[in-house]
Amino acid sequence: MYYDGNLAYKIEVPARDIQKKVKQNSHKKGKAKAKNNYKVAPIVKAIALVMLVFGVLFSLCWVYVYSYSQVGIISAKTKQLEAIVSNNSQLEMDIERATDVNKIYTYATGELGMKKPDKSQYVYITPRREDTMANAQTRVEEFGTKAWDYAKNFVVGIIDYFK
């Protein structure tokens, strides 16, 4: 026999004790719980409202201050960027001036004593028929196949050694 929803057996429990328990618990099941009739004092409501208002005001002030600090950071970064851009444009102009072809020519001929080569100094190279792109691609593929075969044979050799 089970007692009070417990799976433990109670051997020496008289039937009248069980019926008493059932009657005591039966009135609890059908009735709804009584309402709590606590009333909140008006001073507590006022304090809660004041705390809520101050919390909202504090949050708004914090957001305001934070946004202005971010604006300051952004303006500082913008000034840095403008300085970097102006420095970059100055460097580009310096490069343009330094790589002027006429200046390079005058420096090479005047200070270094260089001159244009004669026709006898030109060397023309004619490529062999084997030096085409298709042949080079085939050679690369053959090398890859040979390398793969070498690696495969090496691994198979090691495996055969330990058998």
Sequence and secondary structure as in RCSB ss.txt:
>XXXX:A:sequence
MYYDGNLAYKIEVPARDIQKKVKQNSHKKGKAKAKNNYKVAPIVKAIALVMLVFGVLFSLCWVYVYSYSQVGIIS
AKTKQLEAIVSNNSQLEMDIERATDVNKIYTYATGELGMKKPDKSQYVYITPRREDTMANAQTRVEEFGTKAWDY
AKNFVVGIIDYFK
>XXXX:A:secstr
 EETTEEEE TT  HHHHHHHHHHHHHHHHS          HHHHHHHHHHHHHHHHHHHHHHHHHHHHHHHHHH
HHHHHHHHHHHHHHHHHHHHHHHT HHHHHHHHHHTS      GGG       TT SHHHHHHHHHHHHHHHHHH
HHHHHHHHHHHH 
